[in-house]
Amino acid sequence: MDIIRNFPCISIMLCLFAGIISSGLRDKAAMWISTILLTINIALSACTLAYTLFIGEPFVYVMGKFPAPWGNEIRAGILEALLAFFFCVIMLLSLFGGRHKLPDEVEEDKTYLYYVLSDLLLSSLLALVYTNDMFTAYVFVEINTISACGLIMIRQNGRTIEAAVRYMIMSLLGSGLLLLGLCMLYDLTGHLLMSNIKESVALLAANGEYNVPLVVAIVLMSVGLCIKSALFPFHAWLPDAYGYSTVSSAAILSSLVSKGYIFLLIKIIYRVIGFRIYHDSRIIDILFLFGLMGMIFGSLSAIKENDVRRMIAFSSVAQIGYIYMGFGMGTQEGMTASIFHILSHAATKSLLFVAAIGLTDVSGGSRKFIELTGSGYRNKWAGVAFTVGSLSMVGVPLFSGFISKLLFSQAAVLNHTKMLPALIVLGISTILNAIYFMKTVIRIYTPLNNCAYTSVTFKDISLYAMVLVAFIVLNVMLGISSQPVVDMIQQGLTMFA
């Protein structure tokens, strides 16, 4: 059983080596390498999750057998293994869901680069999930940034290049703030390993030393990660990056990339600073405020959109607001709701982006709402999938989004000081969600007389249809069998603390 302790490290290294190997292969070979890699990583992550559940405690893998401060560590618990497994599944489905559009979106001689970038992106996500070292986390934050930027601009047109430049500017600003905060924290504590930093920070707080520099370091790291995860009002780069990139890129960026940064912030809260010290710094209240604002303004921007993919992109601003609202409650219940919503949003938003391309394909390639009229009849699989994703985002029972909003409501009720604003904004946001998502569902199922568009049969899109079915099943499973997942999240947070 001890061999399983090597699996997190093996998962990260496999992705790195796959990216290197794929850079020298042809397109189909690179595609198969990426597919096999993801399948192996799903199995490795599932074994790691089962192992941590069995032993009931996290384990640390010391790379090269060199202890701190010379060596590096990987730490795996229930929460890390659960997210690694989920990220690998979503990545695989997202790549499959957009595979049929890749020849139209990416030049033939650059297709292999797409899989190189996706392999490097997955390696950075897994490293952010598993690493126990803050400098290693920063290095993979930069790898994540470069890979994500490449996935945006690999579709060569003016809008994607502009979107990639805006993404790079904002992301580098966030990375710079994160590095400044990390440097200050290293200067205060003399450590880079998360567990060692936490011990030093607790000692500084107990002695009342360096309070102001410590708060400044926390603020810099928090703001840096908020920018990179597109928390309102740092979201200006997001609509174009999600709206004009390839189908698979939009699904991956919306469901995974921002979640990697958010999970790093969770690790900073629990494993670097300490939950109580972070809470006492009052930064948690600022996250709560901006989370509430994101829920409202992201939804209002989505309502005003006439482009279905940009509408889905603006919806992500609102959903990221939900996650930060949970952080801002400053309770274990709020954090549990936020982590569950990370899973729920990843499963739902990638489903919506993949389904939307099926609707636009049978509408002359147009993404305008007026052109999507009746598209749910012309592509029945995409229509059903988009409807399921929309119902989940609104919070209809049986789907994962309902469980998220239920958990947020329960967390709000248990926090008397923030209950009223949280419940009011949660209700308003749900109404706004219903307005723009149900408007779209009604539009795609409004019959269009004398339709000149062609329909799509199951035979034409068999892989695409299977991906949509898999996303729907995943969403429904999270909706009707949520308790085991919630239990794992709570156990994982206990291990963090």
N, C-alpha and C positions, 0 to 999 in steps of 0.2 A: 504493500500500500504506500510505502514511503516514496515510491517513484512518482506518485501523483504530485508530490511537492515540487517536482521539476516542470510540471505542465505550464504554469503561468509564464515562466521564462522561455520555455520552448515555443509557446504561442507567439510571443513577441518576436523572437528570433526568426521563426518560420516566415512571418510577414516581411521582415527586412530582407531575408535571403530571397524570398519569392520576387520582391520588387527588383532586386539586382539581377536575378536570372531572367525575369521577363523582359528586361531592357534589351536583351540580345536575341529575343525570339520573334517569330512571326505573330500575326494577330491572333489566329486561332490557338496557337500554342500558349500564348500569354493568357488567353481567356480560360483555357483548361487548367493552367497552373493556378490561376486565381480561384477558380471554382473548387478545385481539389483542396487548395489551402483553406478556404472558408469551411468546407465540410470537415476537415481535420480539426480546425479550431473550434468548431461547434462541439465536436466530440470531446476534445480536451477540456473545454470550459464546462461541459456537462459533468465530466468526471470530477473536476475540481469542485464544482458545486455540491455534488453528492458526497465527496470526501469531507468537505467542511461541515456539512450537515451531520455527517456521521460522527466526527470527532467533537463537534460542538464548540470549537474554538478556532481562531485564526492561526495561521502558521507563517513563519518568515523564512524566506529562501535567501541565503547569503551568497551572492554571486562571487565566484572565485575563492570562496572560503576565507575572504579577507574581511575582518570586522571593521566597524566604523572607527576612525573617520576615513580610512583608506578604501574600504570596500563599499559596495552598493547593495541595497536590499530590495527584495520584492516581498510584499505582504499580501496574503490572500485570505479573505474571510468569506462569509456567506454573501454579503452585499457585493463585494468585488466580483465573485464568481458569477452571481446572478446577472449583473450588468454586462460582464464579458460575454456570457452566453447569449444574452438578448441582443447585444450589439452585433455579434457575428450572424445571428439569424436574420436580423433586419438588413444587414449589409448584403447578404446572399440574395434575399428576396428582391431588394432594390436593384441590384445588378441584373438579375433575371428579368425583372419587370420592364426595364428599359433597353434590354438587349436588342430587340427587334428594331428600335429606332436609332441605334448607334451608327449604322452605316450612313444614315441620312444626316446625322448631326456632327460627326467627326470625320475628318479626312482619312482616307484609307491607310495612308502611310503613318498615321498618328494613333491608330486604334490601340496598338500595343502599349503606348504611353498611358492610355486611360487606365489600363489594368495595373501598370506600374504605380500610378498615383493612388489607385484604390488600395493596393497592398500596403503602401507606405502610410496611408491614412489609417488603415485598420491597425497597423503596428503602433502608431501614436496613440490611438484610442485605448488599446489594451495596456500600453505603458502608463497612461494617465490613470487608468483604473487600478493597476497593480503596484505601481512604484511606491516605495517608502522613503524616497529621497527627493527633496524639493528641487535641487538643481537638475536632476534627471527629468523631473516633471517639466521644468522650464524648457529643456532641450526638446522634449517631445511635443510641447506646445508649439514650438517653432516648426517642427516637422509637420505637425497637423495643419498649421497655417499655410505653409507652402503647398502641401498636397491639396488642400481645399481650394486654394487659389488656382492651381493648375486644373482642377476638375471644373472650375467655372469657365476659365478662358480657353479650354481646349476646343470648345465650340466657337469657331472663328467667325464672329461677326461683331459689329461695332458695339452693340449693347452688352455683350458678354465681356468684352475687353474693358469697357467702362465700369461694369459691375465688379470685375476682378480688381481693378485699380482702387476703387472705393473700398472694397473689402480689405485689400492689402493695407491701405492707409489706416483704416480704423483698427484693423487687427494688430498692426505694428504699434499703434498707440497703446492698445491694451497690453501687448507683450512688454512694452517698455515700462509701463506702470507696475506690472507684475514683477519685472526684474528689479526695479528700484525698491519695491517693498521687500523682496527676497533678500537683497543686499543689506538693507537696514536690519532685517531680522537676523541675518547671519552675523552682522556686527554686534548685535545685542546679545546673542546667545552663543556664537562660536560653533554652531552645529548646522548640518544640512539634513540629517535624518529626522523624519517627522517626530518620532518618539522622543528623541533627544531634545529637539526644539521645544516640544510640549513641556518637558520637565523643567527646562530653563525658564520658559515663559511663566509657568506656575510659580517658580521661585521668585522671579522678578515681581510678579503681581502680589505675592504674599509679603514681600519686603517693601512694596510701594516704590520700587525703583524704575526709572526710565518709563514712566507712564505715558508721557506725551509721545516720545519716539515709537513706543510700541503701538499706540493707537494709530499713528501716522502710517506705520508699516502695514497694519491691518487694513486701513482705508485704501492704500495704494494697491494692494493685492486684490481686494474686493472689487474696486472700481475697474481695474484691469480686466478681471474675469467677467464682470458685468458687460463691459464693452464688447468683449469677444463673443459672449453668448447672446448679444443683441437685446439686452434689457432696455426698455423704454427709459430715457430718450436717446439711447445709443444705437438705434435700430435702422438708421437711414440707409445703410448699405444692404439690408436684408432683402427687400422686395425684388430688386433687380438681380441680385445673386441667385435667388431661388426661382425667379420668374423666367429668366432667359437662358439658364444653363440647360444641359441635357436632362432628360427625364430621370435617369439614374442619379445624376449629380444632385438634382433638386431633392429627390427622395432622401439621399444620404446626408446632404447638408442640413436639411430641416429636421431630420429625425436623430442624427448621431453627432454631428460635429459640435453643435452648441451644447449637447448633453455631456460631452467629454469635459468641457470647461466647467460646466455646472457641477459635475461630480468632483472635479478638483477643488472647487470652492467648498463642497461638503467636507472633503478630507481636511482642508485647512481649518474649517470651523471645529471639527471634532478632534483631529489627530495632530494638528500643528499648534493652534492657539488654545484649544479647549472650549467646549460649548459654553460653560459658564462665563469665562473671561470674554469671549466674543459677544455674548449676550449683554454683559455689563458695559461693553464699550458703546452701546446705543446705536451702533451701525446697523443692527438688526431692524431698527425702526425705519431707517432710511430705505432699506431693501423692501420693507413692507409697503411703504408709501409708493415707491416707484413700481412695485409689482401691481398695486391697485390701479395706478395710472395706465400701466401697460395693458391691463385687461380691458379698460374702457377705450383708450385711444387706438389700440390695435384693432379692436372690433369696429370702431367708427371708420377707420381707414379702409377696412375690408368692405364695409357696406358701400362706400363711395366708388369702389373699383368696378370697372367694366371688363376686366380681363380675368378670366377664371384662375389662371396660375398666380397672378399677383394677388388676387383675393385670398387664395390659400396661403400665400406667403405672409400677408399682413395678419392672417389668423394666427400664425406662429408667434407674432409679437405678443398677442393676447395670451397665448398659452404659456409662453415663457414668463409672462406676468403672474400667472397662476402659481408657477413653481416658486418664484421669489416671494409671493405673498405667503406661501407656506413656510419659507425660511423665516420671514419677518414675524411670524407668530411666536417664535422663540420657544417652541415646545416640541417634545418628541412626536406628538400627534401631527403637528404641522409639518415636520420634517418627513414623517412617514407618508403623508399625503403627497408631498412634493416629489418624493422618490417614485411613488407609484405613478404619478402623473408623467414622470420622465418616460416610464415604460409605455404608458397608455398613449402619450402623444407621439412617441416614436412609431408605434404600431399603426396609429391612425393617420398621421400626416404623410407618411410614405405611401400608405394606401391611397390617399386622396390624390397625390401627385401622379402616381402610376395610373390611376383610374382616369384622371383628367386628360391624359394624352390619348387614351382610347376614345374619349368623347370628341376631342378636337380633330382626330384623324378622320372621323366620319362627318366632319362639318367643314370640309374644304381646308383643313389646317388652321382655321380661324379660332381664336381664343375668346372672341367677343361673345357676350351672353346671347345677343340676338341670333347669332349664327349657330348657337348650341341648341336651339329649339328642336325638340324631338330626338336629340342624339341618343337618349337613353333607349329608344326603340331600335335605332340603327346599330348600336353596339350594346347588346343587352348585358353582357358581363361587366363592362365598364359602368353602365348605368346603375346596376345593382350595387357594385362595389362603392361607387361614389355616394350612393344613398346611405349605405352602411356607415361609411366614414363620416358623413354629415350628421347622422343620428348620434353617433358616438361623440362628436364634437359638441353637439347641443346638450348631451347628457341624458339621452333616453335610456331607460332600463334595458338590461340584457347586454349592453355594450360597455366597453372599458371606460369611456368618458363619464358614464353615470357613477361608477365607483369612485373615480377621481373627485368628482364634485361632492359626493356623499362624504368622503374622507375629509375634504376641505371644510365642509359644513360642520362635521363633528369636531374638528380641531378648533374651529372658530367658536363654537358653543362653549368649549372648555377654557377659552381664553377670554375672561370677562372684560378686559380693557380694550381688546381689539375685535370683539365679537360683532358689534353693530356695524362698523365700516366694512368688515370682511363679508358679512352676510348680505349687506345691501349691494355692494359691488359685485359679489358673486351672482346675485339675482339679476342685476342689470346686464352683466356680461352674458349670462345665459340667454336672456331675451335677445340681445344683439346677435349672439351666435345663431339663434334660430332665424333671425331675419335674413342674414346673408346666405346661410347654408340652405335653408328651406326654400328661399327664393331661387337658388340654383337648381335644386331638385325639382321644383315645380317647372322650371324652364326646360330642363332636359326631358321631362315627361309630358310636355305640351305638344300635342300632335301638330305636325307641319304638313299642310296640304301641298300637293304637287311637288314633293321633295325630289330634288335632283341629285342628292347625295347618295352614295352607295352604302349598303349595310355590310357588316362584317360577320362572317360565320365562325363557329367554334373551330372548324378545321384550320382556318386561316391564322388563328391566334392561340393555338393550343397551349404553348408555354406561357403566354401572357395571361390566359384565362386561369391556368393553374396557380400562377403567382397571386392573382386577385383572390382566388378561393383561399389560398394559404393565409393571406393577410386578413380576410374576413374571419376565418377560423381562429386565428390568433387573437383578434379583437374580441370575438365572442367569448373565447376561453377566459380572457382577462376579465370579462364582464360577469360571467356566471360562476367562475371558479377563482375568485379573487382572494379568498381568505388565505389559502396556502402562500400566495405571493406576499400578501401583507404580513403574514407571520414571519416569512423569511426576511423581509425588510426590517421588521422590528428586532429580530434576532441579530441581524447585521449591524444595526445601529447600536445595540447593546455591546457588541464586540468592539465597535469603534470607540465607544466611551470608556 
